[in-house]
Amino acid sequence: MSGQEPGKRPRRVPGAHSRRAIRRRDEGGKTWPRSRRKHVARLPDHGDARQIAAFLDRHPGWSAFWDKRDGVWRVAEDDPHSDLYAEDAHAGRVIHYMAAHS
C-alpha cells in the first residue's frame, strides 16, 4: 500500500462500505446503496400507549406490548394457565378485549 505506514490499516472513508449498490434507471443511472433492512419499525400512537398504560395500571393481571415489526398491540392475561390473548393494531380493541375478560 503506497503512502501508508507499515502495519497500519487504511482509513475508512464514510460511505465506502461493502454494501451492494443498485442502479436506478429513473434516476439517470445514479447508484444507491441497497438497504439490508426488510421491515420498517412502526411505532404506536402516543395516545394509544397512554391508554394501554392507564388500563394496565388499573388491571395488574394483564400484560401488553407493541410489536413494532407487525405494528400491533399484543395483550395477554398473566395467568400461565390462561389462554386469553389478543392482538390488534388499534389500542381500543385490545383494551375492550381485556376489559371484557377481566
N, C-alpha and C positions, 0 to 999 in steps of 0.2 A: 504494500500500500504506500503509494508515494506521498510524501509530505506529512507522514504520521510517525509518532514516536513508536519504537518497537514495544510490543506488549500492550498497547492501548487499543481499545475498541474504537471504531469510527462513531462519531457523534450522530445520534438520530435526529433527523430533520422532521419537524411537525408535518404530518400528512403523508410521510413516506412509510406507511405501514405496509405490511404484507397482505393487504386486502385485495380481493379481486376487484376489478373495475368493469363496468359495463358502459357501452356507448349508447347514448340515446339519440336516435335518428332525428327526433323532433327538436333536439337542441343543437343541431348542426354538428353532430358527432362529438360533442363535448363528453369527456369521461367523468363518470360519477362513481364513487365507491359503493359497492353493493352492501346493503345492510344485512348483518347476520341475525338481527332480531326479527323474529317471526310474528310476535304478538306485541301489541302496544298496551301498556298497562292503563286500565281505566280506573279512575278514582271516583269514589262515591260523592254525591252531593253533600255539602257540609251540613245542611239542614237535616238530611236523611240520617247522617251519622249521629247528630244530636238527638233525634227522635229515638233511634235504636238504643243509644246510651241511656236515655231517660227511662225507657221501658225496662232495660236490664237492671237499672238501679232499684226499681220497684219490684222486680221479679228475679231474685238471685238464682233460681233454679234453671235458668236458660243461659245459653252462650250464643254469640253471634260473631261473625267476621265477614269482611268484604273480600271476595275473591276477585282480585284485580285482573287476573288473566281472563276470566269468564264474564266479569262485570256483573256479578250477582251477590246478594246477601245470602249467607248460609247460616241457618239457625238450627239449634238442636237443644233438646232438654238434657240437662246434666246427669240425669239418672242413667247409669250404664245399662240397665235392663229396659230402657225406653226405646221405642222405635220412632219417636216424634222427631221429625226432621223436615225442613222446608228450605227451598232456595228460590229466590226471585230477584229481579233487578230493582223492583220497587219496594222501598222500605215499608210502606203502608201495608202491603200484602203480607209480609213476613211478621209484622207487628200484629196484624189481625189474626194470623195463624197462631202465634204464641199466646195471644190473649184468649182465644177460643179454647186452647188446650191447657190453660193454667188453672 
